[in-house]
Amino acid sequence: MNSKKVLPVLFGFFIMGFVDLIGTAINYVKADFSLNDTMANLLALSCFFWFLALSIPTGFLMNRVGRKNTVLISFLFTFSGLLIPWAVYNFAFVLVAFALIGIGNTIIQVALNPLVSNVVAQKKLTGSLTLGQFIKALSSWLGPNVAAWLTATTLGWKYVFPVFALVSLLAAVWLWATHIEEERGGGKEVSFAATFSLLKNRKILLFFIGILVLVGVDVGLNATLPKYLMEKCADIVEVSQADQLKSYFYFIVRALGAFLGGILLMKVPERKFYAVSASLAFAGLAGLLVSHAQWSILASVVVIALGYSNLFAIIFSLALKELPEKANEISSLLIVGVSGGVIAQLLGVVSDAFHTQWAAIAILAVIWLYMIGLIRTINKT
């Protein structure tokens, strides 16, 4: 393993984590513009719609220009989106900003995972992707904390955007300067029909649905948890306080779980790790539904985070190993599943209708039952 090539590629996961700023932004924008949950959660729709629209075209682009160049293009979109709220701060422009961030994140998620396979051995792919998720989780943890710190200054929370824009620019320069040998598609055309035909493979279909569920639950929890804490805990009245608690008990624990998982998955079979992780996350969601005290809510969040932390990497790795010769197409197809993040819009409607965030958490727990059912398929892989 050549660290000079691996490090700039893995740092791409840090940029990938900027999309989790959406949960922080939803809560701050809701307060800044006096929006209800339905309107505020439009930010998630503007961001995650692009995973549905552009994932497969990104696969076509990747076949033409290569994985590394495709990742560099994603940095450009992310950089542009992050500058907008800093320059013009109103609801319409924030929607445009997260659309650009969503486009950039779609592109990087399609291209970065296969690019990792160009710099690490196949037997270390799952562990490396899990390490990437650890780096992404660190980035996700930073967002709420940097925003909370800036809120306490004269600058305001929105100055988190130019800070992250600068980091995106530095990441682009680092990767651009790194030589990586990769397979090219030779300009070959791969149709939508050919890509979606991969769903005829039962395992690929089940993994695809798994990604939909994983991202839907993650984005939904990211957006809902601060509001749930404020609803249940009378002493939590500031968005920044609730968002920081989420960052420590969800994102930092996810980061630690991914770090440990990256080590353990070098030795432990994915199927065993998956079964324990999926069950643990469900136990945490169930605990969240029956918790009323702050300590029990946060304890449940820790359990969810530990269970969740390695599942995306496991499913992605198993899918790539299922048909390694179709790595670009499988990556494109699976990242379509990241559009599951639009479920945040549904959660906003439900929580407005029932006037409680508990209803949104209940939907997430029911959806997670799919991940429990997937254990049987994973055990046969």
PyMOL commands that set and color helices and strands:
alter all, ss='L'
color gray80, all
select helices_A, chain A and resi 3-10+12-32+37-40+42-65+67-87+91-116+122-151+157-176+192-200+202-232+239-264+270-290+294-308+311-322+324-354+358-373+375-379
alter helices_A, ss='H'
color red, helices_A
deselect
rebuild
show_as cartoon
